Amino acid sequence: MTTPATKARIDEQARMAEAAMRRGKWFEAERCAHKGLEMARRAEEFALMAEICLTLQEARRQRLQEAFDAKKVVILNQGIVEEMKIQSGCYIVEPPLVGADARRLRLAALRDEISIAVLCREPINQMGLCPIVAIGGTTVRTRIASAKNPAKPTLSWVANALEELGNFAIETVDAGHDLDKQIDDVLAKLDAHPDHEGLHQTLAELCQEAAKGFTRSEQSVDPLEEELIEDDESE
């Protein structure tokens, strides 16, 4: 059961995030909301998670909008991303750079409070589709139609690619799992791909459902342990 002190700390993070939003401090709001979300998950305060993740969604939406407002698409295929001079805009990371480089770039931009959108694409396959990937708490990968001019992708192609990657992440959430496991799955996917509004909305809906109460499935019994139980019962 959550102690009053823990709940007060979560509430404080939520208030700080909302205050930062009112001041237009998207990065500060994102940091506070993300910390509050993690605290609420550890405390299994699912109703608070549902509230906080919508603030987090809006902070990230504003940050992403600033990235697209820069109206610039930069293709990265060399260099050490941590040593780059990052400017606001959209970045496409491609081979020989990989998903881990895209993540490092995104985290560096967050640290320096620079609004960017990051997409990692892999070589076009034999079907003419372009694999795109994001890594974090889990890996999200899907294939989409390649840009008409791969050397000069448009802003709309980048936006569509980010949307399709997030949609695929939602589609792969296993509704057969316990609600808390589904929540953790979405949290891991948001860690990989934080710039998708639908993932935040899915998380909020799952948390709202979990807040009503749910029954966890029984832990599976190890076969050896099951044999010992049967032996005990037969004696």
FIPA-807705 format. One record per atom (N, C-alpha, C, O, CB): x, y, z. Coordinates in steps of 0.05 Angstrom, whole numbers, plus 32768, in hexadecimal, padded with zeros to 4 digits. Glycine has a CB too. Layout:
REM residues N
XYZ
...
REM end
This chain:
REM residues 235
80117FE88000
800080008000
801180198000
8025801A800F
7FED80008018
800A802D7FF0
801A80457FEE
801880568007
8002805A8011
801280557FD5
802F805E8011
802F806F8029
8027808C8021
802A8093800A
804A80708037
801B809B8034
801480B7802D
802C80C78023
802A80D88012
800980C58046
804480C2802E
805C80D08026
806380CA8009
806A80DD7FFA
807480C98038
806180B18001
806780AA7FE5
805380B77FD2
805A80C27FBD
8066808B7FE2
803980B57FD9
802580C17FC8
802980E07FC6
802480EB7FB1
800980BB7FD4
803180EC7FDC
803681097FDC
804D81107FC9
804C81247FBB
803D81137FF8
806280FF7FC8
807881047FB6
807081017F99
807981107F87
809080F07FBC
805F80ED7F93
805580EA7F78
804481027F70
8046810C7F5A
804480CF7F75
8032810A7F82
802181217F7D
8032813A7F77
802B814B7F66
800E81267F94
8048813D7F86
805981547F82
806681547F67
806881697F5A
806F81557F98
806F813D7F5E
807A813B7F43
806581427F2E
806B81507F1A
8085811E7F3D
804D81397F32
803781407F1F
8032815E7F1F
802E816A7F09
801D81317F26
8032816B7F36
802D81887F38
804481977F2A
804081AB7F1C
802A81917F55
805D818D7F2F
8074819B7F22
807281987F04
807981AC7EF6
808E818E7F2D
806A81817EFA
8067817E7EDD
805281907ED1
8057819D7EBD
806081617ED6
803C81927EDF
802681A47ED5
802E81C17ED6
802781D17EC4
800D819F7EE6
803D81C97EEB
804681E47EED
805A81EB7ED7
805982017ECB
805381E97F09
806B81D87ED1
807F81DC7EBB
807081DE7EA0
807881EE7E8F
809381C57EBA
805B81CF7E9C
804B81D17E84
803F81ED7E81
803F81F87E6B
803581BC7E84
803581F87E96
802982127E95
803D82287E8E
8037823C7E81
801C821A7EB0
805682237E95
806C82367E8E
807882307E73
808A823F7E6A
808282357EA3
806E821B7E65
807A82147E4B
809582077E4D
80A482077E39
807C822D7E3A
809B81FB7E64
80B581EE7E67
80B181D07E62
80AD81C07E75
80C081F37E85
80B181C87E49
80AA81AD7E41
80BD81997E4C
80B581837E56
80A881AB7E24
80D7819F7E4C
80EB818B7E55
80E881877E73
80EA81707E7D
810781947E4D
80E5819C7E82
80E2819A7E9F
80C8818A7EA5
80C981797EB7
80E081B67EAC
80B381907E97
809A81827E9B
809D81647E95
809381537EA4
8084818D7E8A
80AC815E7E80
80B081427E79
80C081337E8E
80B9811D7E96
80BF81407E5E
80D581407E99
80E581347EAD
80D5812E7EC6
80D681187ED2
80FD81457EB4
80C581427ECF
80B5813F7EE7
80A0812A7EE4
809B81197EF5
80A9815A7EEF
8092812B7ECD
807D81177EC8
808880FB7EC6
807C80E87ED0
806D811F7EAE
809F80F87EB9
80AB80DE7EB6
80B380D27ED1
80AF80BB7ED6
80C380DF7EA3
80BE80E37EE1
80C680DA7EFC
80AE80D37F0D
80AE80BE7F1A
80D680F07F0B
809980E37F0B
808080DD7F19
807480C37F10
806980B37F20
806C80F37F17
807580BE7EF5
806980A67EEA
8078808D7EF5
806C80797EFC
806B80A77ECB
8093808F7EF6
80A380787F00
809D80737F1D
809A805C7F26
80C1807E7EFC
809B80897F2D
809480867F49
8079807A7F4D
807580687F5E
809680A27F57
806680837F3D
804A80787F40
8049805A7F38
803A804B7F44
803780887F2E
805980537F24
805A80367F1C
806580257F33
805B80107F39
806A80327F03
807B802E7F3F
8087801F7F55
8073801C7F6C
807280077F79
80A1802C7F5F
806380307F70
804F802F7F86
803580227F7D
8023801F7F8E
804A804B7F90
8033801B7F64
801B80107F58
800380227F5C
7FEC801A7F62
80157FF47F65
8008803C7F59
7FF380507F5A
7FEA80557F3D
7FF180697F31
7FFD806B7F68
7FD980437F33
7FD280437F17
7FC1805B7F0F
7FC480667EF9
7FC3802A7F10
7FB080647F21
7FA0807C7F1A
7FB180957F17
7FAD80A57F05
7F8B80817F31
7FC680977F28
7FD880AE7F25
7FE880AB7F0C
7FEE80BF7EFF
7FEB80AF7F3E
7FF080937F05
7FFE808E7EEC
7FEE80987ED4
7FF980A57EC2
800580707EE8
7FD480927ED4
7FC3809A7EBE
7FC280B97EBB
7FC380C37EA5
7FA680907EC2
7FC280C77ED1
7FC180E47ED1
7FDC80EF7EC7
7FDD81017EB6
7FBA80EF7EEC
7FF280E47ED2
800C80EF7ECC
801480EA7EAF
802180FB7EA3
802180E37EDF
800D80D37EA4
801780CC7E8A
800B80DE7E74
801680E27E5F
801180AF7E83
7FF380EA7E7A
7FE880FD7E67
7FF681187E67
7FF981257E53
7FCA81017E6D
800081207E7F
801181377E80
802B81327E71
803581437E62
8017813F7E9D
8036811A7E75
804F81127E67
804A81127E49
805B811C7E39
805880F67E70
803381087E40
802D81087E23
802D81247E18
803881297E03
801180FB7E1F
802081377E26
801E81527E1C
803A81607E1B
8040816E7E08
800B81627E2D
804A815B7E2F
806581677E2F
8075815D7E17
8083816C7E0A
807481607E4A
807381437E12
808281387DFC
807681417DE1
808581447DCE
808281197DFE
805C81447DE0
8050814E7DC7
805A81697DC0
8060816F7DA9
8031814D7DCA
805B817B7DD4
806581967DD0
808281967DC7
808A81A57DB5
806281A77DE9
809281857DD3
80AE81837DCC
80B181797DAF
80C281837DA0
80BD81717DDF
80A181657DA8
80A3815A7D8D
809A816E7D78
80A581707D62
809281407D8B
8086817E7D7F
807C81937D6D
809281A77D67
809581B07D51
806381A17D79
80A181AE7D7C
80B781C17D78
80CC81B57D65
80D881C37D55
80C581C87D93
80D0819B7D67
80E4818E7D55
80DA81907D38
80EA81967D26
80E881707D5D
80C1818B7D33
80B7818C7D18
80B481A97D0E
80B781AE7CF6
809C817E7D16
80B081BB7D20
80AE81D87D18
80C981E27D0E
80CA81F67CFF
80A681E87D30
80DF81D47D15
80F981DC7D0A
80FB81D67CEC
810D81E17CDE
810F81CE7D19
80E981C57CE2
80E781BF7CC5
810281B67CB9
810B81C07CA4
80DD81D77CB6
810F81A47CC8
8129819B7CBF
812B817C7CC3
812581737CD9
814181AA7CCD
8135816E7CAE
813A81517CB1
8157814C7CAD
816281537C97
812881417C9D
816481417CC1
8181813C7CC0
8186811E7CBF
817B810F7CD0
819081497CD8
819581147CAC
819C80F87CAB
81B880F37CB7
81CB81007CB0
819C80ED7C8D
81B880E17CCB
81D280DB7CD8
81DA80BE7CD2
81CB80AC7CD6
81CE80DE7CF7
81F280BB7CC7
81FD80A17CC2
821A809F7CC9
8228808C7CC0
81F880997CA5
822480B17CD9
824080B07CE2
824380C27CFA
823280D37D01
825380B97CCB
825A80BF7D07
826080D07D1E
825780C47D38
824980B07D39
825480EB7D1A
825F80D17D4E
825780C97D69
824280DD7D72
824880F57D76
827080C97D7D
822A80D47D76
821380E67D7A
821780F77D94
820E810E7D94
81FA80D67D7C
822480EC7DA8
822780FB7DC1
823981147DBD
823781277DCC
823380EA7DD6
824981147DA8
825B812A7DA3
8251813D7D8E
825E81517D88
8276811F7D9A
823981387D84
822D814A7D70
822281637D7C
821C81657D94
8217813B7D61
822181787D6B
821381907D72
81F6818C7D69
81F0818E7D51
822081AA7D66
81E481877D7C
81C981817D75
81B8819A7D73
81BA81AC7D83
81BC816E7D8B
81A9819B7D5D
819681B27D59
817A81A77D57
817681907D50
819E81C27D40
816781B87D5C
814B81AF7D5B
814481A67D3E
814C81B27D2B
813881C67D64
813481917D3C
812D81867D22
812781697D24
8125815D7D39
8142818C7D0D
8125815C7D0D
8120813F7D0A
813981317D01
8146813A7CEE
8108813A7CF7
8140811C7D0E
8159810D7D08
815280F07D00
814280E37D0D
816C810D7D20
815E80E87CEA
815B80CC7CE1
817680BF7CE4
818A80C77CD7
815080CA7CC3
817880AB7CF5
8191809C7CFA
819080837CE9
817C80747CEA
819480957D18
81A5807F7CD9
81A680687CC7
81C1805B7CC8
81D480677CD2
819E80707CAA
81C480427CBD
81DE80347CBD
81F580447CB2
81F180547C9F
81DB801A7CAE
820C80417CBD
8214802C7CD1
820B80337CEE
820F80237D00
823180297CD1
81FF804A7CF3
81F480507D0D
81DB803F7D11
81CE80367CFE
81ED806E7D10
81D4803A7D2B
81BF80277D31
81AC80337D46
81AE804A7D4D
81CA800C7D3C
819980237D4E
8185802C7D61
819080377D7B
8186804A7D86
817280167D67
81A6802B7D84
81B380357D9D
81BD80517D99
81BC80617DAC
81CA80227DA6
81C780577D81
81D080727D7C
81B980867D7C
81BB809C7D85
81DF80737D61
81A2807D7D71
818A808E7D70
818280947D8D
817A80AB7D93
817480817D61
818380807D9E
817B80857DBA
818E80987DC8
818680AA7DD7
817B806A7DC9
81A880947DC3
81BC80A77DCF
81B780C37DC6
81BA80D67DD6
81D8809E7DC9
81B080C77DAD
81AB80E17DA2
819380EE7DB0
819381057DB8
81A780E07D84
817E80DE7DB2
816580E87DBF
816A80F07DDC
816181057DE5
814F80D37DBE
817980E07DEA
817F80E57E07
819180FE7E0A
818E810D7E1C
818C80CD7E14
81A481017DF7
81B581187DF8
81A581327DF3
81AA81467E00
81CC81167DE3
819281317DE1
818181487DDB
8170814F7DF3
816C81667DFA
817081437DC3
8165813A7E00
8155813F7E19
8166814C7E2E
815D815E7E3C
814981247E23
817E81427E32
8190814D7E46
8195816B7E41
8196817B7E53
81AA813E7E47
819981717E27
819F818D7E20
8187819E7E1A
818981B57E12
81B2818D7E08
816F81927E1E
8155819F7E19
815381AB7DFD
814D81C27DF8
815181B67E2D
815981997DE9
815781A07DCD
8141818F7DC1
814281767DC4
8172819C7DBE
812E819B7DB4
8117818C7DA9
811E817E7D8F
8122818B7D7B
80FF819F7DA5
811E81647D90
812481547D77
8110813D7D76
810681337D8A
8141814B7D76
810D81337D5D
80FF811A7D58
811481077D4C
8123810F7D3B
80E6811D7D45
811580EF7D56
812A80DC7D4D
811D80C27D42
810B80B77D4F
813D80D57D64
812580BA7D2B
811C80A17D1F
813480917D15
8146809C7D08
810880A77D07
813580787D1B
814A80677D11
813F80557CFB
812C80467D00
815780567D28
814B80567CE4
814280457CCE
815980327CC6
817180387CC9
813980557CB5
8152801A7CBC
816580067CB4
816380037C95
8150800E7C89
815F7FEB7CC2
81757FF47C89
81757FF17C6C
815A7FE67C61
814E7FD57C6E
818B7FDF7C63
81517FF17C4A
81397FE87C3E
813B7FCA7C37
814F7FC17C2B
81327FF97C24
81267FBB7C3D
81277F9E7C38
811F7F977C1C
811A7FA97C0B
81157F907C4C
811F7F7D7C15
81197F747BFA
80FD7F7B7BF1
80F77F7B7BD9
811E7F567BF8
80EB7F807C05
80CF7F867BFE
80CC7FA47BF9
80B67FAE7BF4
80BD7F7D7C14
80E27FB37BFC
80E17FD07BF8
80D77FDF7C10
80D17FF77C0E
80D07FD67BE1
80D67FD17C27
80CD7FDE7C40
80E47FE77C51
80FA7FDC7C4F
80BB7FCB7C50
80E07FFC7C60
80F580077C71
80F17FFF7C8E
80DD80087C9A
80F680267C6E
81027FEF7C9A
81007FE97CB6
810780017CC7
811A800F7CC2
81137FD17CBD
80F780067CDC
80FD801C7CEF
80FD800F7D0B
80EE7FFC7D10
80E880337CED
810E801A7D1C
8111800E7D36
811680237D4C
812180387D47
81297FFA7D36
810D801C7D64
8113802D7D7C
811A801A7D92
810D80057D96
80FB803F7D84
812E80217DA2
8136800F7DB8
8135801F7DD2
813980377DD3
815280037DB4
813080107DE8
812F801B7E03
812A80057E16
813A7FF27E17
811880317E05
811480067E26
810E7FF07E38
81077FD77E28
81087FC17E33
80F77FF87E4A
81007FDA7E0F
80FC7FC47DFC
81037FCE7DE1
810B7FE57DDD
80DE7FBA7DFE
81017FBD7DCD
81067FC57DB1
80EC7FC57DA2
80DD7FB17DA3
811B7FB27DA4
80E77FDA7D93
80D07FDC7D82
80DA7FDF7D65
80E97FF17D5F
80BD7FF57D8A
80D17FCC7D54
80DA7FCD7D38
80C37FC57D26
80B47FB37D2C
80F27FB97D34
80C07FD47D10
80AC7FCD7CFC
80B77FD67CE1
80CC7FE17CDF
80917FDA7D03
80A77FD17CCC
80AF7FD87CB1
80997FEA7CA5
80827FE57CA8
80B47FBF7C9F
80A27FFF7C97
809080117C8A
809880177C6E
80AE800F7C65
808E802C7C9B
808880257C5F
808F802D7C44
80A780407C45
80A780527C56
8077803A7C35
80BA803C7C34
80D1804E7C33
80C9806A7C29
80B5806E7C1B
80E780427C21
80D9807E7C31
80D580997C27
80D980987C09
80E980897BFE
80E980AD7C35
80C980A97BFA
80CC80AA7BDD
80E880B07BD5
80F280A57BC1
80B880BE7BD1
80F580C27BE4
811180C87BDF
812080C37BF9
812180D57C0A
811580E67BD5
812B80AB7BFD
813880A47C16
814E80B87C1E
815480BA7C36
814380897C15
815A80C57C0B
817080D77C11
816580F27C1C
817381017C29
818180DD7BF9
814B80F77C17
813F81107C21
8122810A7C2B
810F81137C1E
813E81267C0A
812080FC7C41
810680F77C4C
80F881107C54
810581237C5D
810880E47C64
80DE81117C51
80CE81297C58
80C781287C76
80C881137C83
80B5812B7C47
80BF813F7C80
80B581407C9C
809D812F7CA0
809A81227CB4
80AF815D7CA4
808B812E7C8C
8073811D7C8E
807A81007C8F
806D80F07C9D
806081237C77
808F80F87C80
809780DB7C81
80A280D57C9D
809B80BF7CA8
80AD80D57C6C
80B280E77CA9
80BC80E27CC4
80A580E07CD8
80A580CE7CE9
80D080F97CCC
809280F37CD6
807B80F37CE8
806B80D97CE6
806380CD7CFA
8069810B7CE3
806780D07CCD
805880B87CC8
8067809F7CD3
805B808D7CDE
805280B47CAB
8081809F7CD0
809280897CD9
809080877CF8
808E80717D03
80AF808C7CD0
8093809D7D05
8091809D7D23
807580947D2C
807380857D40
809680B97D2E
8060809C7D1D
804580937D24
804280757D20
803680687D31
803180A37D14
804C806B7D0A
8048804F7D04
8058803D7D18
804F80287D1F
805180497CE8
806F80477D20
807F80387D33
807080367D4E
807080207D5A
809B80457D37
8064804C7D57
8055804B7D6F
803C803A7D6D
8035802C7D80
804E80677D77
802F803C7D56
8017802C7D52
801D800E7D53
800E7FFE7D5F
800A80327D37
803480077D48
803C7FEB7D49
80427FE27D65
803B7FCC7D6E
80557FE67D37
804E7FF47D75
80547FEE7D91
803A7FE87DA0
80397FD67DB1
806380057D9E
80257FF87D9B
800B7FF37DA8
80007FD97DA0
7FF57FCA7DB0
7FF8800A7DA1
80017FD27D86
7FF67FBA7D7C
80037FA17D88
7FF67F8C7D89
7FF97FB87D5D
801B7FA37D91
802A7F8C7D9B
80287F897DB9
80357F787DC5
80477F8E7D93
80177F9A7DC7
80127F967DE3
80007F7E7DE6
7FEA7F7D7DDA
80067FB07DF0
80087F6B7DF6
7FF87F527DFA
7FE27F567E0E
7FE67F587E26
800B7F3B7E03
7FC97F587E04
7FB27F5D7E15
7FAC7F457E26
7F9B7F477E38
7F9A7F647E04
7FB97F2E7E21
7FB57F167E32
7FC57F177E4C
7FC07F077E5E
7FBC7EFE7E22
7FD87F297E4E
7FE77F2C7E66
7FD87F3B7E7C
7FC57F497E76
80027F397E61
7FE17F377E95
7FD57F477EAB
7FD97F657EA5
7FEB7F6D7E97
7FE27F3F7EC6
7FC77F757EB0
7FC87F927EAB
7FE27F9E7EB2
7FED7FAF7EA4
7FB27FA07EBA
7FEE7F967EC9
80077FA27ED1
801E7F9B7EBD
80307FAB7EB9
800F7F997EED
801C7F837EB2
80307F7B7E9E
802D7F8B7E84
80407F927E77
802E7F5D7E98
80137F907E7C
800E7FA07E65
80197FBD7E69
80247FC97E57
7FF07FA07E5E
80147FC77E81
801E7FE27E88
803C7FE37E85
80477FF67E7A
80157FEA7EA4
804A7FCF7E90
80677FCF7E8F
80717FCC7E72
80857FD87E6B
80727FB87EA0
80627FBD7E62
80697FBB7E46
80677FD67E38
80797FDD7E29
80577FA67E37
80527FE57E3D
804F7FFF7E30
806480127E3B
806E80237E2B
8032800A7E35
806A80117E54
807F80227E5F
809A801D7E52
80A9802F7E4B
8082801E7E7E
80A080037E4D
80B97FFC7E3F
80B980077E22
80CE80107E18
80BD7FDE7E3F
80A280057E15
80A0800F7DFA
80A2802D7DF9
80AD80397DE6
808680057DED
8096803B7E0D
809980587E0E
80B580607E13
80BE80757E0A
808680637E24
80C480507E22
80E080567E26
80EF80557E0C
810280647E08
80ED80427E3B
80E880437DFA
80F480417DE0
80EA80567DCD
80F980627DBD
80EF80257DD4
80D0805C7DCE
80C3806F7DBB
80B180827DCA
8099807E7DCB
80B3805F7DA5
80BC80967DD7
80AD80A87DE8
809C80BD7DD9
808D80CC7DE6
80BF80B67DFB
809F80BF7DBF
809280D47DB0
807980CB7DA1
807480D37D8A
80A680E07D9C
806A80BA7DAE
805180B07DA1
803A80B47DB5
803980A87DCA
805480927D99
802780C57DAD
801180CB7DBF
7FFF80B37DC5
7FF680B07DDB
7FFF80E27DB3
7FFB80A27DB1
7FEA808B7DB5
7FF580787DCA
7FE5806C7DD9
7FE7807C7D9B
800F80757DCC
801B80647DE2
801480707DFD
800E80617E10
803980627DDE
8015808A7E00
800E80977E1A
7FF180927E20
7FE9808C7E37
801480B57E19
7FE080957E0C
7FC380917E10
7FBD80747E17
7FAC806F7E28
7FB380997DF7
7FCB80617E0A
7FC880457E11
7FD080407E2E
7FC280327E3C
7FD880337DFE
7FE6804C7E36
7FEF80497E52
7FDA80547E65
7FD480477E79
800A80577E56
7FD0806C7E5F
7FBC80787E71
7FA380667E73
7F9980627E89
7FB380947E66
7F9A805A7E5D
7F8380497E5E
7F8880307E6E
7F7780277E7D
7F7A80427E41
7F9F80247E6B
7FA6800C7E7A
7FA880127E98
7F9F80037EA9
7FC080007E70
7FB380297E9E
7FB680317EBA
7F9A80377EC7
7F95802F7EDE
7FC8804A7EBD
7F8980437EB8
7F6D80487EC2
7F5F802E7EC7
7F51802C7EDB
7F5D80597EAD
7F63801A7EB6
7F5780007EBA
7F637FF27ED2
7F557FE67EE2
7F5A7FEF7EA0
7F7D7FF47ED5
7F8B7FE77EEB
7F837FF47F06
7F817FE67F1A
7FA97FE97EE8
7F7D800E7F05
7F75801C7F1E
7F5B80117F29
7F5580147F41
7F73803A7F19
7F4A80057F18
7F317FFA7F21
7F357FE07F30
7F227FD67F3D
7F1E7FF67F09
7F4D7FD57F2E
7F537FBB7F3B
7F547FA57F26
7F447FA47F14
7F3E7FB57F50
7F677F937F2A
7F697F7C7F18
7F767F657F28
7F837F697F3C
7F797F837EFF
7F727F4D7F1D
7F7D7F357F2A
7F957F2C7F1A
7F937F277F02
7F687F1F7F2C
7FAC7F297F27
7FC37F1F7F1A
7FC17F007F16
7FB77EF37F28
7FDD7F267F29
7FCA7EF77F00
7FC97EDA7EFB
7FDD7ECC7F0E
7FF17ED97F16
7FCF7ED37EDE
7FD87EB37F14
7FEA7EA47F26
80057EA07F18
80077E9D7F00
7FDE7E897F2E
801A7EA07F29
80357E9B7F1E
80367E7E7F15
802C7E6C7F22
804B7EA17F34
80437E7A7EFE
80467E5E7EF4
80587E4F7F07
806C7E5A7F12
80527E5E7ED8
80537E367F0B
80627E257F1D
80787E177F0E
80737E0B7EF9
80507E127F2C
80907E177F19
80A67E097F0E
80A07DEB7F0D
80957DE07F21
80C07E0E7F1D
80A57DDC7EF7
809E7DC07EF5
80A97DAF7F0C
809B7D9E7F16
80A87DB57EDB
80C27DB57F15
80CE7DA67F2B
80BF7DAB7F44
80B97D997F54
80EC7DAD7F2E
80B87DC57F49
80A97DCD7F60
808D7DC07F60
80837DB87F75
80A67DEB7F62
80817DBD7F48
80677DB17F45
80687D947F4D
80567D897F5A
805C7DB47F29
807E7D867F46
80817D6A7F4D
80837D677F6B
80777D547F76
809A7D5E7F40
80927D797F78
80957D787F95
807A7D7C7FA3
80747D6F7FB7
80A97D8C7F9F
806A7D8E7F98
804F7D937FA4
803E7D7A7FA2
80307D737FB4
80427DAB7F96
803F7D6D7F8A
802F7D557F86
80387D3F7F99
80287D307FA3
80317D4B7F69
80537D3C7F9D
805D7D287FB0
80537D2D7FCC
804C7D1A7FDA
807C7D287FAF
80547D477FD4
804B7D4E7FEF
802E7D467FF3
80267D3C8008
804F7D6C7FF5
801E7D4C7FDE
80017D477FE0
7FFB7D297FE1
7FE67D217FEC
7FF27D547FC9
800C7D197FD5
80077CFC7FD4
800F7CEE7FEE
80067CD87FF3
80167CF07FBD
80207CFC7FFE
80297CEF8017
80137CF0802D
80187CE68043
80427CFC8021
REM end
